[in-house]
Amino acid sequence: MTLAERDHKIDVMRGLAVLGVLLIHTQNAWYLGVGSDIPLETRLRLRDHWLGILSIPVTFGFLGLNLFFVLSGLCIHLWTLKRSAASPDWKFSFLPYMKRRLVRLYPAYVAAIVFSLGCLALAEWIRLQVLGYPSLSAYANNVLEQTLRYLTFTHTLKRETFGGFNAPLYTMAIEFHFYLLYPLVLWGFRRFGSSVTLGASVVHSAVWTAATILVADEKFSRLVMDSVLVRWPEWIAGCLLAEQWVGRRQNLLGSLRPRAVWSLSGLCLGLAAYVQIRYGLQLNVLWSAGLLFPMALYLAPADREETRAEQALRQVGLFSYSVYLLHYPVLRIFAILLPPEPSRLLLHLGIYGLVITGILIIGFLFFKVFEEPVLTRRAP
């Protein structure tokens, strides 16, 4: 498989991931509500509506984030392996590596924060002036602190700023923390091997998960379960996929047939679903393990043409980062303007279809302005 084919398949999975996240957040907006703008009793009533029942598959859109984390580890480690293969004398250097990461991500990230503040101002004006709410929403509290923590990737270190006015950006802090720990991953790969390093990270994740369950504190749980302390194995698993690609280790699939691969995936996903339904515990490492086997199967060389669905997903994947950064503040505005009513949900569903299309267009334009110039300068 050529490098171009690899990149195409990565973009296909990026497109799939961002659409999953976009759909689940849109679902929240139309019948569960984004945040506290829709009364709890209204949301509970709408759970029994036929549209709510039909939208149950969309609730698995959260797996898009798991897919993003695995892809992140894959792309970062693949870049390192390619540089090492191209020049035997090349050595990993932390400062140039971090500079490269910040140059790639930070301009669009900062622009998205500014965009989010504008959406927040519009949303609060609608609530106060148009809808007559008596006070600002929780999103508007401590805006300065929220913004400063966003800019320094420290918002996940405090419960009050974990989500903030653009809640999905908590994942960007986790992503940045992954980058900071990457030298430790490289050291583990060299010293103990990639499989042992992954295994150690799984044990580390399990210990923190168990500690969180034993402490039984909601604040502690929020800060730990969605942090590198628990989610590190997902990223390292992506690094292992990169090693497979460049032939540094035996194919992860080995002699397994596709049916066996899907069986292993189903076992992991089924167990993760059972634990989440039975105990209310979302084991993201287990969810990501269920995705890892199909990913390896999809990324393996295949003598076939790209389908139309793959072509469409690949195009979305090119600007998926911008869509991810921008979608939530826009959805929240429409959640405020169109609180769900059982008699009008079908109409609202059509409106949200148009909103999704608009978000994709805004994301593409945002990509052209803030991402593409950076990618063009880095291309040589």
VOGU-3710 file (C-alpha; in Angstrom, 3 decimals, decimal comma):
1> mtlaerdhki> 0,000/0,000/0,000  1,418/3,360/-1,003  1,727/6,346/1,321  -1,077/8,091/-0,578  -3,363/5,094/-0,007  -2,486/5,137/3,679  -3,268/8,830/3,980  -6,534/8,356/2,098  -7,655/5,627/4,461  -6,722/7,736/7,474
11> dvmrglavlg> -8,811/10,596/6,106  -11,722/8,198/5,522  -11,607/7,224/9,192  -11,259/10,863/10,251  -14,373/11,684/8,260  -16,250/8,796/9,843  -15,109/9,862/13,322  -16,136/13,508/12,997  -19,540/12,597/11,548  -20,122/10,266/14,495
21> vllihtqnaw> -19,312/13,032/16,971  -21,384/15,555/15,038  -24,407/13,255/14,913  -24,400/12,383/18,601  -24,111/16,039/19,588  -26,910/16,896/17,183  -29,003/14,124/18,719  -28,370/15,631/22,134  -29,508/18,994/20,790  -32,791/17,767/19,352
31> ylgvgsdipl> -34,110/15,503/22,088  -31,756/15,322/25,055  -30,553/18,902/25,043  -27,056/20,366/24,946  -26,327/21,427/28,514  -28,922/22,805/30,903  -31,010/24,934/28,529  -33,704/22,256/28,195  -35,514/21,274/31,440  -34,761/17,796/32,707
41> etrlrlrdhw> -38,401/16,731/32,769  -38,726/17,659/29,080  -35,704/15,583/28,161  -36,968/12,579/30,122  -40,358/12,756/28,426  -38,796/12,875/24,982  -36,784/9,714/25,614  -39,983/7,744/24,932  -40,725/9,523/21,666  -40,404/7,371/18,546
51> lgilsipvtf> -37,678/9,649/17,164  -35,701/9,197/20,351  -35,963/5,426/20,000  -34,942/5,476/16,335  -31,938/7,630/17,168  -30,480/5,087/19,608  -27,802/3,943/17,094  -26,589/7,537/16,879  -25,657/7,381/20,569  -22,655/5,304/19,511
61> gflglnlffv> -21,279/8,396/17,806  -19,104/8,883/20,895  -16,877/6,166/19,409  -15,722/8,805/16,931  -13,623/10,272/19,735  -12,075/6,887/20,505  -11,257/6,571/16,821  -9,650/10,035/16,824  -7,364/9,113/19,737  -6,173/5,907/18,066
71> lsglcihlwt> -5,609/7,754/14,778  -3,639/10,447/16,603  -1,174/7,918/17,996  -0,942/6,270/14,599  -0,162/9,500/12,745  2,340/10,842/15,278  4,318/7,601/15,496  4,115/6,993/11,746  5,756/10,370/11,150  8,603/9,411/13,499
81> lkrsaaspdw> 9,064/6,005/11,886  9,139/7,513/8,385  11,810/10,034/9,391  13,854/7,293/11,018  13,591/5,065/7,940  14,487/7,895/5,559  17,645/8,833/7,458  19,418/6,315/9,728  21,152/9,208/11,510  17,891/10,985/12,326
91> kfsflpymkr> 17,055/11,207/16,031  13,873/12,302/17,712  14,118/15,785/19,239  11,390/16,932/21,607  11,395/20,698/20,977  11,158/20,547/17,150  8,500/17,865/17,517  6,372/20,017/19,848  6,892/23,063/17,651  5,631/21,078/14,688
101> rlvrlypayv> 2,549/19,991/16,630  1,732/23,520/17,810  2,260/25,055/14,375  -0,114/22,493/12,914  -2,901/22,703/15,500  -2,703/25,944/17,447  -3,716/28,588/14,833  -7,016/26,862/14,077  -7,479/26,061/17,765  -7,103/29,703/18,829
111> aaivfslgcl> -9,373/30,862/16,011  -11,973/28,315/17,136  -11,843/29,678/20,697  -12,517/33,177/19,368  -15,366/31,790/17,243  -16,756/29,980/20,297  -16,713/33,179/22,352  -18,704/34,888/19,616  -21,246/32,048/19,624  -21,420/32,220/23,422
121> alaewirlqv> -22,175/35,947/23,300  -24,921/35,349/20,722  -26,391/32,447/22,713  -26,514/34,463/25,941  -28,101/37,430/24,137  -30,803/35,104/22,770  -31,445/33,641/26,204  -31,642/36,989/27,997  -33,104/39,368/25,430  -35,198/37,116/23,197
131> lgypslsaya> -36,309/34,268/25,451  -36,361/36,226/28,713  -34,160/34,007/30,857  -33,407/35,701/34,202  -29,655/35,092/34,269  -26,637/33,913/32,307  -26,155/30,198/31,754  -23,434/28,142/33,404  -21,432/28,349/30,180  -20,905/32,082/30,738
141> nnvleqtlry> -19,398/31,716/34,214  -15,695/32,479/34,614  -15,248/33,077/30,890  -11,792/34,592/31,349  -10,528/31,598/33,310  -12,118/29,199/30,848  -10,418/30,958/27,941  -7,001/31,070/29,594  -7,222/27,399/30,471  -8,290/26,540/26,937
151> ltfthtlkre> -5,276/28,392/25,559  -2,882/26,583/27,907  -4,523/23,131/27,634  -5,163/23,048/31,382  -8,969/23,134/31,371  -9,182/19,389/32,097  -7,289/19,883/35,372  -10,226/21,609/37,077  -13,805/20,392/37,297  -15,323/23,845/36,741
161> tfggfnaply> -13,480/24,393/33,454  -13,350/20,815/32,180  -16,031/21,424/29,571  -16,656/25,141/29,319  -18,304/27,069/26,519  -16,978/24,644/23,872  -17,196/21,368/25,756  -15,603/19,004/23,162  -12,344/20,952/23,431  -11,541/18,951/26,562
171> tmaiefhfyl> -10,220/16,348/24,134  -7,682/18,831/22,793  -6,118/19,073/26,256  -5,915/15,271/26,424  -4,375/15,269/22,958  -1,759/17,808/24,021  -0,943/15,728/27,094  -0,472/12,711/24,821  2,065/14,739/22,837  3,976/15,649/25,979
181> lyplvlwgfr> 4,211/11,995/26,991  5,247/10,701/23,569  8,998/10,636/24,447  8,126/8,263/27,289  6,293/6,033/24,802  9,351/5,993/22,526  11,565/5,109/25,486  9,236/2,269/26,445  9,230/0,932/22,881  13,042/0,933/22,773
191> rfgssvtlga> 13,531/-0,448/26,262  10,743/-2,987/26,610  9,098/-3,307/23,203  5,822/-1,939/21,943  3,606/-4,786/23,188  4,974/-4,628/26,731  4,620/-0,846/26,736  0,990/-1,126/25,653  0,376/-3,766/28,310  1,918/-1,566/30,998
201> svvhsavwta> -0,299/1,331/29,933  -3,370/-0,934/30,159  -2,421/-1,905/33,713  -1,807/1,761/34,544  -5,235/2,643/33,144  -6,919/-0,185/35,065  -5,352/0,921/38,356  -6,605/4,488/37,955  -10,031/3,251/36,878  -10,267/1,028/39,953
211> atilvadekf> -9,133/3,891/42,192  -11,798/6,135/40,693  -14,503/3,547/41,330  -13,374/3,060/44,926  -13,215/6,787/45,666  -16,735/7,213/44,212  -16,384/10,968/43,885  -18,016/12,571/40,848  -15,500/15,416/40,653  -12,541/13,056/40,881
221> srlvmdsvlv> -14,108/10,712/38,341  -14,619/13,451/35,770  -11,000/14,574/36,013  -9,473/11,087/35,908  -11,597/8,927/33,597  -11,176/11,374/30,699  -7,461/11,975/31,061  -4,200/10,431/29,871  -4,082/8,533/33,168  -6,854/6,272/31,890
231> rwpewiagcl> -6,955/6,822/28,120  -3,260/6,429/27,321  -3,603/2,847/25,950  -5,846/4,086/23,127  -3,111/6,377/21,846  -0,352/3,784/22,259  -2,475/1,251/20,357  -2,395/3,704/17,445  1,400/3,746/17,696  1,374/-0,051/17,376
241> laeqwvgrrq> -0,679/0,225/14,195  2,000/2,531/12,810  4,679/-0,031/13,660  2,689/-2,642/11,770  2,521/-0,425/8,708  6,240/0,102/8,402  6,981/-3,560/9,076  8,583/-3,035/12,464  6,494/-5,840/13,968  4,484/-8,789/12,726
251> nllgslrpra> 1,075/-7,971/11,346  -1,310/-7,509/14,281  -3,875/-9,619/12,490  -1,417/-12,457/11,992  -3,208/-15,388/10,419  -6,633/-14,331/11,674  -9,420/-14,339/9,152  -11,805/-11,378/8,822  -14,531/-13,357/10,606  -12,244/-13,874/13,596
261> vwslsglclg> -11,295/-10,188/13,562  -14,926/-9,116/13,676  -15,609/-11,656/16,412  -12,844/-10,200/18,593  -14,135/-6,716/17,887  -17,692/-7,710/18,765  -16,521/-9,340/21,990  -14,743/-6,163/23,131  -17,601/-3,876/22,103  -20,217/-6,139/23,651
271> laayvqiryg> -18,358/-6,325/26,943  -17,875/-2,535/26,950  -21,595/-2,036/26,271  -22,566/-4,466/29,032  -20,368/-2,723/31,609  -21,733/0,679/30,582  -25,384/-0,414/30,694  -25,092/-2,588/33,791  -22,782/-0,440/35,904  -22,863/2,968/34,216
281> lqlnvlwsag> -19,106/2,804/33,652  -17,714/3,825/30,259  -14,517/1,844/29,718  -13,080/3,782/26,783  -10,013/1,546/26,566  -12,305/-1,430/25,949  -14,397/0,475/23,403  -11,207/1,440/21,543  -9,964/-2,155/21,650  -13,143/-3,091/19,809
291> llfpmalyla> -12,306/-0,540/17,126  -8,647/-1,523/16,819  -9,181/-4,849/15,038  -11,443/-3,472/12,264  -9,045/-0,541/11,851  -6,102/-2,889/11,325  -8,176/-4,906/8,867  -9,235/-1,798/6,947  -5,701/-0,371/6,820  -4,225/-3,615/5,517
301> padreetrae> -3,361/-3,614/1,790  -6,373/-4,320/-0,388  -6,584/-4,644/-4,159  -9,793/-2,700/-4,716  -10,997/0,711/-5,763  -12,179/3,316/-3,309  -15,966/3,328/-2,977  -18,057/6,468/-3,319  -18,801/6,405/0,400  -15,069/6,310/1,121
311> qalrqvglfs> -14,471/9,193/-1,267  -17,115/11,296/0,489  -15,744/10,446/3,949  -12,210/11,198/2,781  -13,250/14,677/1,662  -14,864/15,335/5,039  -11,800/13,901/6,762  -9,583/16,541/5,167  -11,273/19,294/7,200  -12,527/17,147/10,095
321> ysvyllhypv> -10,363/19,028/12,619  -12,083/22,329/11,814  -15,542/20,732/11,963  -14,727/19,226/15,341  -13,530/22,556/16,723  -16,594/24,525/15,602  -19,657/22,294/15,694  -20,670/22,422/19,358  -21,168/26,208/19,813  -23,328/26,304/16,662
331> lrifaillpp> -25,448/23,362/17,817  -25,985/24,967/21,202  -27,419/28,128/19,623  -29,987/26,049/17,748  -30,737/23,988/20,858  -31,697/27,247/22,575  -33,749/28,507/19,632  -35,533/25,196/19,053  -36,263/23,451/22,351  -37,701/20,023/21,491
341> epsrlllhlg> -41,453/19,467/21,431  -42,921/16,011/20,652  -45,309/17,435/18,066  -42,565/19,184/16,111  -39,575/16,835/16,386  -39,763/15,714/12,771  -39,622/19,346/11,644  -36,725/19,981/13,996  -34,947/16,929/12,615  -35,131/18,443/9,135
351> iyglvitgil> -33,834/21,760/10,457  -30,927/20,061/12,177  -30,103/18,304/8,922  -29,665/21,751/7,402  -27,641/22,832/10,447  -25,265/19,884/9,998  -24,810/20,844/6,363  -24,085/24,428/7,414  -21,543/23,259/9,994  -19,733/21,224/7,346
361> iigflffkvf> -19,612/24,278/5,058  -18,337/26,516/7,878  -15,765/23,856/8,774  -14,539/23,690/5,184  -14,172/27,478/4,966  -12,431/27,508/8,342  -10,048/24,833/7,062  -9,240/26,922/4,000  -8,404/29,980/6,088  -6,647/28,547/9,150
371> eepvltrrap> -5,459/25,027/8,294  -4,601/24,820/4,621  -2,009/27,657/4,675  -0,162/25,839/7,478  -0,286/22,529/5,624  0,924/24,206/2,421  3,904/25,792/4,166  4,837/22,477/5,761  4,494/20,429/2,582  8,125/20,765/1,369
//
